């Protein structure tokens, strides 16, 4: 661990020198990249300095133990320092867990009503409100790209672009089926019904991230169809993109403009190609680690919201909380953080640190 920390410290100093280099300062793109990495390493370096100081204090206390007059005080000092070292070592181990590069990406966030008719659409609207308040709490920016409202309220489908710090790293756990158990507004006899909505979280990717060429892409425009707002059926704003070497196709008519549809379709296409490449690589290695996030398939039931018991259960980690009234109003952070902790623990068990 000390070797890793020393290497990170050397890299941090190198970045610090670059930030005062005139050639870096005048190149805004390079400066932002260097500054971003510098800030990311800063907490680790601070913990490293704290750890070095703690180890130094422990060595001093050990030397004091040899002096009969100082022994009692040294023993008391060691009793305080050892737990501090253990705690700090655990914190540093978490810091050293390799991060998925995609965690820092912005996302395309989709909520779609599932089984349950009108109640499912209403629940999709409840989820959008919950997440929107969470986005606000995190200081993230978000833009509504598409909305198809349900006949009794809520949404049949809604698509939001979310941007900020560590967006995918937190929201990736939300992909899958979310189930609600409650008495619907339309239920006259007070019976509890089960409905569902699905969430899909896609990290925004660029072509260089997947290493494909513009010349390999065929882009077609067509007129959007179906419900979705006043912009539909009036212009050829829908986009279809084909990756010629693999035959992978992606299209979007959800955005409010051709530009947004191109962005959504490109994100979907790059994601699909990336997943194909990743699967090919994993098959060659013959070692697939089951991710906590799951496949992202809409059939993966990830969470149940039970209103009669004021209960939320995340099925992947067996977490049950009895504060649904707070969570549905935007306090979903503790659930997401528990999922992050579980993923980190799994990585540590696999020896990634």
Beta strands, then each sheet from edge to edge (+ up, - down):
strand 1: 107-113
strand 2: 141-149
strand 3: 155-163
strand 4: 176-183
strand 5: 192-203
strand 6: 217-222
strand 7: 238-243
strand 8: 248-252
strand 9: 301-306
strand 10: 311-314
strand 11: 319-321
sheet 1: 2+ 3- 1+ 5- 4+ 9+ 10- 11+
sheet 2: 6+ 7- 8+
end
